[in-house]
Amino acid sequence: MRTQIDFSPLYRSAVGFDRLVSLLDSAAATSQAPGWPPYNIERLAKADEAEGDSYRIEVAVAGFRPDQLSIEVKENVLTVSGKKDAEDTSRTYLHRGLAERSFERRFQLADHIRVTEAELANGLLTIDLTIEIPEAKKPKQIAIKSASPIVPQILEAAE
């Protein structure tokens, strides 16, 4: 049995966190989603930095051709989908263990994440992502000015 969490009290006391609460809602809903196709999410760290600034998603899409796959980013949601052609009824299977069905997998992206590249090789769809923080959002060093000229006069008098 699964307990549904009510986030409505957060809406009453917090302003501007609507997106965070909707992320929590969607995370609770997608935890029940099927696990197909399987995927990995990897953080790629640069050698000279403690934290990475890029990520890689690998999705197992064996049996799909590049023209059957679609990658779309809209409003911080990365959607990977695969559409199989009509099933070939001329073949008779004794055992059918390969899941050759259409799928759609969604990934919620943080702000300033951009998809840089996608490649299909050996049944793995690899999607590279990077964080691109705009200059306006990067930390800036602020110079501190002295507000009063009294400090230099006191130092000169002490000498």
N, C-alpha and C positions, 0 to 999 in steps of 0.2 A: 504494500500500500504506500502510495506517495502522498506526502503532505504538500498542499499548495501554499506558497508563501504570499501574503498580501503586502504589497509595497505601498499601498495608498497612504499610510501615515508619513512616509518620506515626502510625498508630494505636498503635504500640508506644511511641513517645517523647513523644507529646503527649496531654494530657488535656483534654477539653472542646472539642476541635476537630472532633468528629464531623460536625457540620453543615457546616463548611467543606469537609471532604474529600468529603462527599456532593454538595456543590455543584460541586466540581471534576469528580467522576464524571459528574454529570448534564450539565455543560457539554460534556464530551468526547462524550457520547452524543448530545446535541442538535445538535452541529455537523454531523452527518450527516443531520439532518432536512430534509425538503423545505422550500423557501423560499416556500411558498404558505400563506396569503395574505401579500403583502408588508406590512411595517409600518415605522413610524418611532418612535423614542424621542427625545423632546425634553426638555431640562432648561430649566425656566422660572425665571429668576433675577429676584429683586426688584431694583428700580432702586437701592435704598440698600444692598444687600448684595452682596458679592463672589461668594458661593455661593448657588445657588438652593435653595429648600426645597420645590419642587414639580416634578412631572414630567408629561409628557403622552405617551400612547401613541396612535398613529393606525394603524388597521388598515384596509386596503383591502378592503371587503366589498361590492363592487358586485353588485347583483342580490339582495341579502338584505334582507328586511323586518325590522323590530325584533322581531317575534314569532318569527323564525327564529334569532335570536342569543341567546346566553346568556353572562353574565359572572359568574364565581364566584371568591371568594377563600377559600382554605383552607390553613392552615398555611404562610403566606408564599408561596403559589403562586397567581398570578392566571391563571385559565384562561378563555380566550375561545373559544367554539365557535359554529359555525353549522351548522344542520341544514336541508338543503333538502328540500322536499316531494318526493313521488314524481315521477319524470320523466314529462313529458307526451309520450306516444307518438303523439299525433295530429299533431304537427308534424314536418315533414321539413326537415332542415337541409342546405344545400349546403356550408356551412362552419361549423364550430362552434369558435370561438376563445375564447369566454368560459368560464372555469372555473366551472361552477355545481355544484360538489361540496361535500359537507359537509367541515368542517375542525375542528381543535382546535389552538389555539396556547397554549403555556404560557410564563409569565414568572415568574422567581424574584424575589421582592420582599425587600428588606432589612427588618430589624426596624423597627417603628414607622412603616411606610408604610401609608397608608389610602387606599382608593379613594373619591374624593369625588363624582365625577360621570361619567356616560357619555352620549354623544349620537351619534346617527346622522344625518349630513347629507351629501348629494352623494356617496354611496357610501363615505364614510369614517366608521368608528366611532372616536370620540375618547373616550379614557378619561383622566380627570384624577386624579393621585395627589398626596398631600401627605405630608410627614414630620411626624409628631406625636410629639415626644419627651416622655415623661412628666416631671413635675416632679422626681421622684426621680432621674432620669437626667441632668438638666441640671446644668451646672457651678455650683458654689456658692463664694462668697467666704468664707473662714474667717478670723475675727478672730484676731490674735496677741496673747496676753496676756503680760505680763512675769511671769516666774516668781519673781524675787527683788526685794525692796525695797531691796537694797544699792545699785543703780545710782543712784537719786535721792539717797541719802545721800552718795555719793562726789562727785556734782555739787555738792551744797550745801557740802561741805568745801573744794572747789576754789575756791569764790568768796570 
